[in-house]
Amino acid sequence: MRFKGLDLNLLGVLETLMATRSVSRTAEQLNLSQPAISSALKRLRRYFGDEILVAHGKRMLPTAFAESLLPQVHESLRAVEGLIATSTRFDPATSQRNFRLCSSDYISTAVLAPLSRELAHEAPSVRLELLLTDDQSAHHLEQGGIDLLIAPEGYTARELPAEHLLDERHVVVGWKDNPLLAGSLDEAAFMGADHVQVAIGYQRTPAFGDRELGLQGRQLRVAARASSFAVVPWLLVQTERLALMHERLALVMAALHPLAIREIPFDFPVMREMMQCHPARAADPGLAWLRERLHRQTVIHKSK
């Protein structure tokens, strides 16, 4: 399909070329041959009168003009996707849709895993591709690289609307034979203990619980730091360490590991978990179904 002389299929190739900066990797991602991608790049260069990508040693670097085009290309492709999705009927019982969801391992374990088990019967050909949040998650959502971002309020893409999914309490977890947890836990014992923290992504962004402790002016003695909540139980067992954990996740983990759960011995805010999709996909009936199904899943959990 052409618009003002431009084959619109080339925009998808351009977006992938800019992401991979490689003809061969673009060919792999788009399931096309390298000669086909090389030909597409030549056509892009001819149409725009710019080199688009320039060889630099073994790498290809985008020109300044190509960098300036990229936001418009992203926006155009997302708008087209939204148009197609709006006009497409979605039937979960027969759909073969693949949804890319980005969330913490807490949400993946406590919410998405139970949902996936139920969808195996309700929507057997629908696939959930679960990606862990990192420093670039909000950027990937803005660029259309993921369908749905689930993250705490304050960790979402700032420029995009977000809807409330659930409220989550935090609790203290530790080894079941930890003497600090033999009875009720007081604030002095909590603050005097060694702790396991979770830091997210390359920039080591503190998880919600640790961020809130910092805002309260509470400085913990950190004995170990993990990049995933799934690792935390392994760093607690057979030690006197403590950790903050989401209540839903703590209950799942305590069923699998020898852990004890206690209340936080001081006032602590409830975490508001949000979900976001790109506005261009807001009318997508498939995403609308998935968001509604996620809301229903949290209600089911709450009633248990």
SEDOKE-61940 format. One record per residue (C-alpha): x, y, z. Coordinates in steps of 0.001 Angstrom, whole numbers, plus 500000, padded with zeros to 6 digits. Layout:
BEGIN
<xx:X yy:Y zz:Z>
...
***
This chain:
BEGIN
<xx:500000 yy:500000 zz:500000>
<xx:501369 yy:503388 zz:498999>
<xx:500721 yy:506819 zz:500427>
<xx:502139 yy:509761 zz:498501>
<xx:504593 yy:507437 zz:496797>
<xx:505799 yy:505714 zz:499996>
<xx:505248 yy:501995 zz:500499>
<xx:503829 yy:502007 zz:504041>
<xx:505359 yy:498603 zz:504738>
<xx:508700 yy:500384 zz:504742>
<xx:507775 yy:502220 zz:507943>
<xx:507710 yy:498932 zz:509849>
<xx:511092 yy:498034 zz:508389>
<xx:512456 yy:501469 zz:509316>
<xx:511249 yy:501130 zz:512915>
<xx:512911 yy:497745 zz:513309>
<xx:516117 yy:498877 zz:511586>
<xx:516367 yy:501795 zz:513994>
<xx:515873 yy:499446 zz:516950>
<xx:518330 yy:496744 zz:515842>
<xx:520715 yy:498879 zz:513760>
<xx:521373 yy:495696 zz:511836>
<xx:520086 yy:494385 zz:508503>
<xx:520516 yy:490773 zz:509582>
<xx:518733 yy:491161 zz:512950>
<xx:515930 yy:493120 zz:511267>
<xx:515515 yy:490297 zz:508768>
<xx:515300 yy:487780 zz:511649>
<xx:512717 yy:489817 zz:513568>
<xx:510521 yy:490422 zz:510514>
<xx:510960 yy:486896 zz:509110>
<xx:512321 yy:488268 zz:505840>
<xx:515537 yy:487667 zz:503933>
<xx:518569 yy:489934 zz:504309>
<xx:518404 yy:490920 zz:500604>
<xx:514767 yy:491988 zz:501140>
<xx:515758 yy:494220 zz:504075>
<xx:518733 yy:495631 zz:502149>
<xx:516373 yy:496452 zz:499280>
<xx:513933 yy:498102 zz:501694>
<xx:516733 yy:500221 zz:503154>
<xx:517744 yy:501337 zz:499650>
<xx:514156 yy:502344 zz:498930>
<xx:513939 yy:504288 zz:502204>
<xx:517176 yy:506109 zz:501342>
<xx:515905 yy:506934 zz:497894>
<xx:512511 yy:508173 zz:499099>
<xx:513822 yy:510376 zz:501924>
<xx:517053 yy:511435 zz:500222>
<xx:519047 yy:510423 zz:503299>
<xx:521356 yy:507547 zz:504211>
<xx:519122 yy:506611 zz:507218>
<xx:521776 yy:504190 zz:508579>
<xx:525503 yy:504603 zz:508045>
<xx:528119 yy:501851 zz:508467>
<xx:530545 yy:502575 zz:511296>
<xx:532995 yy:499710 zz:511725>
<xx:530878 yy:496609 zz:512312>
<xx:527876 yy:498656 zz:513423>
<xx:525308 yy:500838 zz:511702>
<xx:524445 yy:504192 zz:513178>
<xx:521334 yy:506259 zz:512376>
<xx:521665 yy:509678 zz:510810>
<xx:520332 yy:512752 zz:512583>
<xx:517498 yy:512897 zz:510042>
<xx:516537 yy:509277 zz:510776>
<xx:516528 yy:510009 zz:514515>
<xx:514193 yy:512944 zz:513883>
<xx:511840 yy:510706 zz:511870>
<xx:511596 yy:507972 zz:514474>
<xx:509021 yy:509538 zz:516865>
<xx:506702 yy:510221 zz:513926>
<xx:507171 yy:506685 zz:512609>
<xx:506334 yy:505241 zz:516044>
<xx:503232 yy:507394 zz:516322>
<xx:502062 yy:506555 zz:512792>
<xx:502451 yy:502813 zz:513287>
<xx:500696 yy:502886 zz:516678>
<xx:497814 yy:504835 zz:515131>
<xx:497497 yy:502274 zz:512336>
<xx:497551 yy:499436 zz:514883>
<xx:494811 yy:501184 zz:516838>
<xx:492718 yy:501594 zz:513690>
<xx:493086 yy:497929 zz:512793>
<xx:492347 yy:496761 zz:516330>
<xx:489245 yy:498934 zz:516577>
<xx:487757 yy:497393 zz:513470>
<xx:488629 yy:493804 zz:514419>
<xx:486287 yy:491578 zz:516384>
<xx:487944 yy:489792 zz:519303>
<xx:486749 yy:486387 zz:520483>
<xx:488919 yy:485025 zz:523323>
<xx:487699 yy:481472 zz:522710>
<xx:489155 yy:481424 zz:519187>
<xx:491723 yy:484248 zz:519138>
<xx:495408 yy:483437 zz:518615>
<xx:496466 yy:486833 zz:519921>
<xx:499833 yy:487277 zz:521646>
<xx:499802 yy:489912 zz:524408>
<xx:503104 yy:491351 zz:525648>
<xx:502739 yy:492299 zz:529313>
<xx:505451 yy:493999 zz:531321>
<xx:505289 yy:493713 zz:535115>
<xx:507291 yy:492859 zz:538217>
<xx:507739 yy:489222 zz:539187>
<xx:505331 yy:490002 zz:542054>
<xx:502476 yy:490659 zz:539598>
<xx:503585 yy:487799 zz:537355>
<xx:503489 yy:485359 zz:540280>
<xx:500492 yy:486616 zz:542253>
<xx:498174 yy:487771 zz:539432>
<xx:499294 yy:486759 zz:535948>
<xx:500194 yy:483139 zz:536689>
<xx:496722 yy:482344 zz:538141>
<xx:495138 yy:484232 zz:535238>
<xx:497189 yy:482250 zz:532723>
<xx:495969 yy:478983 zz:534241>
<xx:492351 yy:480076 zz:533861>
<xx:492882 yy:481330 zz:530309>
<xx:494182 yy:477896 zz:529347>
<xx:490500 yy:476897 zz:529413>
<xx:488766 yy:480181 zz:528556>
<xx:491095 yy:481338 zz:525774>
<xx:493290 yy:478349 zz:524876>
<xx:495080 yy:479978 zz:521930>
<xx:495682 yy:483374 zz:523556>
<xx:499309 yy:483736 zz:524629>
<xx:500637 yy:485935 zz:527436>
<xx:504254 yy:486976 zz:526931>
<xx:505482 yy:488096 zz:530358>
<xx:508361 yy:490571 zz:530504>
<xx:509986 yy:491881 zz:533671>
<xx:509932 yy:495624 zz:534302>
<xx:513212 yy:497493 zz:534041>
<xx:514476 yy:501044 zz:533526>
<xx:513157 yy:501096 zz:529948>
<xx:509661 yy:499666 zz:530522>
<xx:507834 yy:503006 zz:530300>
<xx:509820 yy:503871 zz:527161>
<xx:508900 yy:500537 zz:525549>
<xx:505222 yy:501231 zz:526265>
<xx:505440 yy:504706 zz:524748>
<xx:507111 yy:503266 zz:521637>
<xx:504572 yy:500454 zz:521275>
<xx:506964 yy:497646 zz:522151>
<xx:504606 yy:496201 zz:524780>
<xx:500821 yy:495972 zz:524997>
<xx:500357 yy:496541 zz:528714>
<xx:502499 yy:497854 zz:531547>
<xx:501559 yy:496959 zz:535127>
<xx:503496 yy:498895 zz:537749>
<xx:503043 yy:500820 zz:541001>
<xx:501836 yy:504385 zz:540854>
<xx:504901 yy:506536 zz:540298>
<xx:506668 yy:503857 zz:538240>
<xx:504466 yy:504139 zz:535149>
<xx:504921 yy:506202 zz:531968>
<xx:504277 yy:509761 zz:533118>
<xx:502831 yy:511076 zz:529857>
<xx:500254 yy:508313 zz:529395>
<xx:496971 yy:507704 zz:531255>
<xx:496873 yy:504854 zz:533781>
<xx:494022 yy:502936 zz:535391>
<xx:493939 yy:501513 zz:538900>
<xx:494233 yy:497716 zz:539069>
<xx:494580 yy:496839 zz:542755>
<xx:495741 yy:497983 zz:546186>
<xx:498478 yy:495992 zz:547899>
<xx:499663 yy:495867 zz:551489>
<xx:503273 yy:495164 zz:552386>
<xx:504360 yy:492768 zz:555123>
<xx:507612 yy:491625 zz:556723>
<xx:508923 yy:488191 zz:555754>
<xx:511746 yy:486093 zz:557158>
<xx:512851 yy:482528 zz:557811>
<xx:510265 yy:480692 zz:559933>
<xx:512953 yy:479884 zz:562533>
<xx:514261 yy:483441 zz:562650>
<xx:514282 yy:484328 zz:566390>
<xx:513236 yy:487890 zz:565540>
<xx:509919 yy:486472 zz:564334>
<xx:509281 yy:484172 zz:567300>
<xx:506644 yy:486609 zz:568530>
<xx:505331 yy:489957 zz:567404>
<xx:507884 yy:492157 zz:565667>
<xx:508524 yy:495637 zz:567065>
<xx:510019 yy:498619 zz:565297>
<xx:513370 yy:498461 zz:567103>
<xx:513886 yy:494812 zz:566110>
<xx:512871 yy:495560 zz:562521>
<xx:515256 yy:498500 zz:562180>
<xx:518097 yy:496650 zz:563927>
<xx:517947 yy:493588 zz:561670>
<xx:519832 yy:492862 zz:558493>
<xx:517619 yy:493227 zz:555426>
<xx:517251 yy:491952 zz:551879>
<xx:516281 yy:494618 zz:549371>
<xx:515149 yy:494516 zz:545750>
<xx:516533 yy:496967 zz:543191>
<xx:515137 yy:497015 zz:539659>
<xx:516995 yy:497283 zz:536369>
<xx:520428 yy:498522 zz:535418>
<xx:519920 yy:501757 zz:537355>
<xx:519020 yy:499754 zz:540503>
<xx:515746 yy:501585 zz:541107>
<xx:514449 yy:500797 zz:544622>
<xx:511257 yy:498762 zz:544831>
<xx:508159 yy:500492 zz:546220>
<xx:508641 yy:499275 zz:549790>
<xx:512252 yy:500373 zz:550032>
<xx:511466 yy:503688 zz:548361>
<xx:508746 yy:504387 zz:550940>
<xx:511092 yy:503548 zz:553808>
<xx:513531 yy:506097 zz:552407>
<xx:510786 yy:508722 zz:552182>
<xx:510041 yy:508052 zz:555852>
<xx:513694 yy:508639 zz:556681>
<xx:514263 yy:505034 zz:557732>
<xx:517714 yy:503708 zz:556863>
<xx:517999 yy:499916 zz:556846>
<xx:521090 yy:497789 zz:557239>
<xx:521201 yy:495986 zz:553882>
<xx:522876 yy:492565 zz:553898>
<xx:521868 yy:491516 zz:550385>
<xx:520274 yy:493123 zz:547352>
<xx:518420 yy:491187 zz:544652>
<xx:517078 yy:492162 zz:541245>
<xx:513970 yy:490012 zz:541637>
<xx:511484 yy:489252 zz:544418>
<xx:511632 yy:485589 zz:543414>
<xx:515205 yy:485446 zz:544744>
<xx:514371 yy:486968 zz:548141>
<xx:513249 yy:483756 zz:549938>
<xx:516549 yy:482082 zz:549095>
<xx:518373 yy:484992 zz:550763>
<xx:516215 yy:484778 zz:553911>
<xx:516119 yy:481071 zz:554749>
<xx:518568 yy:480003 zz:557500>
<xx:519412 yy:483635 zz:558296>
<xx:518090 yy:486332 zz:560628>
<xx:517463 yy:488693 zz:557725>
<xx:514119 yy:490361 zz:557043>
<xx:512528 yy:491761 zz:553883>
<xx:509496 yy:493771 zz:552886>
<xx:507227 yy:491959 zz:550466>
<xx:503802 yy:492389 zz:548896>
<xx:501221 yy:490477 zz:550923>
<xx:499894 yy:488518 zz:547915>
<xx:503395 yy:487436 zz:546943>
<xx:504378 yy:486663 zz:550549>
<xx:501447 yy:484240 zz:550855>
<xx:502494 yy:482471 zz:547646>
<xx:506139 yy:482325 zz:548737>
<xx:505273 yy:481075 zz:552254>
<xx:503501 yy:478096 zz:550674>
<xx:506711 yy:477188 zz:548835>
<xx:509433 yy:478167 zz:551321>
<xx:509842 yy:477988 zz:555125>
<xx:508893 yy:481629 zz:555698>
<xx:507051 yy:483536 zz:558416>
<xx:504964 yy:486650 zz:557761>
<xx:504514 yy:489538 zz:560194>
<xx:502866 yy:492956 zz:560079>
<xx:505095 yy:495998 zz:559530>
<xx:505486 yy:497470 zz:563050>
<xx:504684 yy:501053 zz:561980>
<xx:502359 yy:502893 zz:559612>
<xx:503065 yy:502067 zz:555994>
<xx:501187 yy:503213 zz:552871>
<xx:499176 yy:500923 zz:550639>
<xx:500681 yy:500474 zz:547186>
<xx:498420 yy:501358 zz:544240>
<xx:499184 yy:499063 zz:541329>
<xx:498319 yy:500620 zz:537957>
<xx:498102 yy:499386 zz:534390>
<xx:498724 yy:501281 zz:531193>
<xx:498303 yy:500726 zz:527488>
<xx:499211 yy:503166 zz:524741>
<xx:496304 yy:505569 zz:523983>
<xx:496451 yy:504470 zz:520339>
<xx:495405 yy:501009 zz:521529>
<xx:492781 yy:502104 zz:524048>
<xx:489929 yy:501011 zz:521749>
<xx:491537 yy:497651 zz:520941>
<xx:488822 yy:495101 zz:521871>
<xx:491464 yy:492481 zz:522692>
<xx:493221 yy:494747 zz:525156>
<xx:489880 yy:495884 zz:526559>
<xx:489022 yy:492224 zz:527206>
<xx:492410 yy:491581 zz:528847>
<xx:492164 yy:494630 zz:531097>
<xx:488656 yy:493653 zz:532175>
<xx:489871 yy:490102 zz:532803>
<xx:492703 yy:491424 zz:534971>
<xx:490244 yy:493470 zz:537020>
<xx:488085 yy:490379 zz:537479>
<xx:491125 yy:488317 zz:538491>
<xx:492005 yy:490713 zz:541312>
<xx:488401 yy:490649 zz:542563>
<xx:488468 yy:486835 zz:542551>
<xx:491681 yy:486883 zz:544601>
<xx:490270 yy:489396 zz:547070>
<xx:487174 yy:487268 zz:547682>
<xx:489199 yy:484150 zz:548513>
***
